Amino acid sequence: MTKPAPLAKEDRRLVRLTKICLALPETTRDLHGSHAGFLVRKKTFAYFLNDHHGDGIVAVTCKVLPGDNKALATAQPERFYMPAYIGPRGWVALRLDVGEVDWDEVAEPDHSVGESRFITLGLCRTLRSSPIAQGRSARQVRQAVPRRHESRPGEDRQSKAKPRTSHPVS
C-alpha cells in the first residue's frame, strides 16, 4: 500500500492575501489550482496569480479607478504591470515576487484590495489618482488626499463647472 502524496502547502503570499481579503465583509475565496479569486457578492474584486500562462510572475490583481492602472504601471514598472486580458478593463497587477511587499499597504481600506472591493460594489469613495502611482504609500498621503466632495488646495470648484446658458422660453 502506498501512502497518498502530501497536500501541497499553499504559497505564503496567497495565505497572507487570503487573510487580508477574508477580513473584508462578505468576501469569499475561489481557489483554482495555484490561482485564487476573491469575491464580494459573487463579483470578483481581486485575483492571486501564480505563473499565469507561464509568465513566471506571482501577483495580486485588483480593479482600480479609470486611468490608475496605466499610471501605476508607468510610474513603477518594477512593481506594477497591466495583466493580460483584464488590464485594459481597469485592472492592475502588483508583483509579489520582487522586492519586499508592503502588506500594510495591500491591506489599506482605501487602496489595493480594499479599494478594488469598493469599486466592484460601485461604492468607490474617492475620485483621485492613486498616491501609489507617485511612489508614496497610502499612509503618507492619507490627510492630503481630498475626497469626492472636497476641492484640492488652490482649486476653485466653480472654475471647472461649465457656464450655464439660458435658453429662451418659447
Long-range contacts (C-beta under 8 A, 24 or more apart in sequence): 11-48, 11-50, 11-58, 13-48, 13-58, 13-96, 13-97, 13-101, 14-48, 14-50, 16-103, 17-46, 17-48, 17-60, 17-96, 17-106, 17-113, 18-48, 20-103, 20-106, 20-107, 20-113, 21-46, 21-113, 23-107, 24-113, 24-114, 24-117, 27-117, 38-113, 40-117, 40-120, 40-121, 41-121, 43-120, 43-121, 44-120, 45-113, 45-116, 45-117, 45-119, 45-120, 46-113, 46-116, 46-117, 49-83, 49-93, 52-83, 52-84, 53-84, 55-84, 57-81, 57-93, 57-95, 57-97, 58-95, 58-96, 58-97, 59-83, 59-93, 59-94, 59-95, 59-96, 59-97, 60-93, 60-94, 60-96, 60-106, 60-112, 60-113, 61-86, 61-91, 61-92, 61-93, 61-94, 62-91, 62-92, 62-94, 62-112, 62-113, 62-115, 62-116, 63-90, 63-91, 63-115, 63-116, 63-119, 63-120, 64-90, 64-91, 64-92, 64-115, 64-116, 64-119, 64-130, 65-90, 65-115, 65-119, 65-124, 65-126, 65-127, 65-128, 65-129, 65-130, 66-90, 67-129, 68-92, 68-129, 68-130, 68-133, 71-129, 71-130, 71-133, 72-130, 72-132, 72-133, 75-133, 75-134, 75-135, 76-132, 76-133, 76-135, 90-119, 102-137, 104-139, 105-132, 105-137, 105-138, 105-139, 108-138, 108-139, 110-138, 110-142, 110-145, 111-138
